[in-house]
Amino acid sequence: MQTIQLKVNEKVYEKLMALLSRFGKEDVEIVSDEFVSDRDYLQKELDEIKSGKAEFYSQEEMEKRSEELISKYEDKV
């Protein structure tokens, strides 16, 4: 499937979306920039996990790190 990006004037946007909605999801899928950036980010994270380079933390470790970070900055406000 090919991906294209369009800039569409407000006055034709609704007509274009109506036209595109006539196609099935297997033919046309509408994706936003946010979707693409999220997908790319998640793929990078998955690749890191699969390669064994990812670091994992327990809930207790994460809570401790969060508390340390909050205490570091809470007095500066």
Legacy VTK file of the C-alpha trace (Angstrom):
# vtk DataFile Version 3.0
C-alpha trace
ASCII
DATASET POLYDATA
POINTS 77 float
0.000 0.000 0.000
1.302 3.473 -0.868
1.196 6.471 1.484
0.582 10.049 0.378
0.339 13.283 2.303
-1.995 16.071 1.183
-2.679 19.642 2.200
-6.348 20.305 1.557
-8.237 23.584 1.563
-11.017 23.697 4.163
-13.688 24.212 1.502
-12.926 20.856 -0.204
-11.933 18.847 2.865
-15.402 17.454 3.587
-15.922 16.481 -0.065
-12.569 14.725 -0.194
-13.249 12.842 3.044
-16.688 11.793 1.724
-15.063 10.459 -1.433
-12.368 8.583 0.482
-14.894 7.092 2.897
-16.536 5.270 -0.033
-13.521 2.975 -0.291
-13.094 -0.037 1.956
-10.416 -0.068 4.668
-8.450 -2.625 2.682
-8.235 -0.097 -0.190
-7.794 3.262 1.592
-6.721 3.931 5.154
-6.629 7.505 6.435
-3.626 8.059 8.687
-2.587 11.270 10.381
0.914 12.623 11.003
0.424 11.729 14.654
-0.320 8.116 13.725
2.793 7.891 11.566
5.080 9.383 14.218
3.574 7.118 16.922
3.986 4.070 14.676
7.618 4.931 13.938
8.363 5.520 17.631
6.758 2.231 18.658
8.602 0.337 15.918
11.894 1.765 17.183
11.034 0.715 20.741
10.058 -2.786 19.570
13.301 -3.125 17.615
15.242 -2.135 20.744
13.424 -4.771 22.800
13.980 -7.480 20.181
17.685 -6.634 19.925
18.135 -6.955 23.701
19.251 -3.331 24.102
16.153 -2.180 26.032
16.379 -1.491 29.753
13.500 -2.647 31.931
12.593 -1.376 35.399
10.391 -2.859 38.083
7.479 -0.803 39.361
9.405 -0.140 42.577
12.453 1.092 40.628
10.282 3.356 38.520
8.526 4.814 41.568
11.885 5.481 43.237
13.259 7.191 40.098
10.073 9.266 39.763
10.229 10.377 43.397
13.887 11.362 43.012
13.109 13.380 39.897
10.121 15.119 41.487
12.061 16.018 44.637
14.892 17.403 42.508
12.582 19.917 40.818
9.760 20.574 43.290
11.753 23.108 45.343
12.609 25.134 42.209
9.017 26.175 41.504
LINES 1 78
77 0 1 2 3 4 5 6 7 8 9 10 11 12 13 14 15 16 17 18 19 20 21 22 23 24 25 26 27 28 29 30 31 32 33 34 35 36 37 38 39 40 41 42 43 44 45 46 47 48 49 50 51 52 53 54 55 56 57 58 59 60 61 62 63 64 65 66 67 68 69 70 71 72 73 74 75 76
